[in-house]
C-alpha cells in the first residue's frame, strides 16, 4: 500500500508481491463468475479459473508451466488440475507476480 517498512513487511507476509515491475501486481483471477482475487489470494478447487491483467500483456503459469497468454485486460480461461493445489502466477511485461492459490488446503 505504501513503501514504509511496516507495509512492505505486511505485503511479503501476505504474499502480495511482484518482482521487477509493478504491472505484474495487476494480475487477478476468479472462479468463473466469482469475485476477483489479487496476488496472494486463494480460490477453491476448480477445473478452470478466469484470469486477467489490466496493466499489460499476460502469460499465466500454473505450477511453473506456461498455459495461456492474453492481451491487456482480456479475460482468459485457465485450465487447472482438478486435484490438489494449483499455484497460479503471472508474467506481465517484465514482472512476475506472487501466486494465487487454487485448491490449496492451508
C-alpha positions in Angstrom: 0.0 0.0 0.0 3.0 2.3 0.6 6.8 2.0 0.9 7.0 2.0 4.6 8.9 -0.8 6.4 5.6 -2.0 8.0 3.7 -2.0 4.7 6.4 -3.9 2.9 6.6 -6.5 5.6 2.8 -6.9 5.6 2.9 -7.4 1.8 5.6 -10.0 2.0 3.9 -11.9 4.7 0.6 -11.9 2.8 2.3 -13.0 -0.5 1.1 -9.8 -2.2 4.4 -9.0 -4.0 5.7 -8.7 -7.6 9.2 -8.9 -8.9 10.9 -6.5 -11.4 7.8 -4.5 -12.5 4.6 -3.3 -10.8 2.4 -4.4 -13.8 2.5 -8.0 -12.5 0.6 -6.9 -9.5 -2.4 -6.2 -11.7 -2.9 -9.9 -12.1 -6.3 -11.2 -10.9 -8.1 -14.5 -11.0 -11.6 -15.8 -10.1 -13.8 -18.8 -10.3 -16.0 -18.3 -13.4 -18.4 -15.5 -12.5 -16.9 -15.1 -9.0 -15.1 -12.3 -7.2 -11.7 -11.3 -8.5 -8.7 -12.2 -6.2 -5.4 -10.5 -6.4 -1.9 -12.0 -5.9 -1.6 -13.8 -2.6 -5.3 -14.7 -2.7 -6.9 -18.1 -2.7 -9.7 -19.8 -4.7 -11.5 -23.1 -4.1 -10.5 -26.1 -6.2 -11.8 -25.9 -9.8 -11.1 -27.4 -13.2 -10.6 -23.8 -14.6 -10.5 -20.2 -13.5 -10.6 -16.9 -15.3 -7.6 -14.5 -15.2 -6.7 -11.0 -16.4 -4.0 -8.3 -16.1 -5.3 -4.8 -16.9 -1.7 -3.4 -16.9 -0.2 -5.4 -19.7 0.1 -8.5 -21.8 -0.4 -11.6 -19.6 1.3 -15.0 -19.5 -0.3 -17.3 -17.0 1.8 -20.0 -15.4 0.3 -23.0 -13.5 2.6 -25.0 -11.3 5.5 -23.4 -13.2 4.3 -24.2 -16.7 3.0 -21.6 -19.2 -0.6 -22.4 -20.1 -2.2 -19.3 -21.7 -1.5 -15.8 -22.8 -3.8 -12.7 -23.1 -3.8 -9.1 -24.2 -4.0 -6.4 -21.6 -7.4 -6.6 -19.8 -8.5 -9.6 -21.7 -10.2 -12.3 -19.5 -8.9 -15.8 -20.3 -9.9 -19.3 -19.2 -7.1 -21.1 -17.4 -7.3 -24.9 -17.2 -6.2 -26.5 -14.0 -5.7 -29.9 -12.4 -9.0 -30.6 -10.5 -7.0 -32.4 -7.9 -4.5 -30.9 -5.5 -3.1 -27.5 -5.1 -2.5 -25.3 -8.2 -0.1 -22.4 -7.9 -1.0 -19.8 -10.4 1.4 -16.9 -11.3 1.7 -14.4 -14.0 4.3 -12.7 -16.1 3.1 -9.2 -17.1 5.6 -7.2 -19.1 8.9 -7.7 -17.4 7.5 -8.6 -14.0 6.4 -11.7 -12.2 3.6 -11.9 -9.7 3.4 -13.8 -6.4 0.9 -16.7 -6.7 -2.8 -17.0 -6.4 -3.5 -20.4 -4.8 -6.3 -22.6 -6.2 -7.5 -25.7 -4.3 -4.7 -25.4 -1.7 -5.6 -26.6 1.9 -3.6 -24.2 4.0 
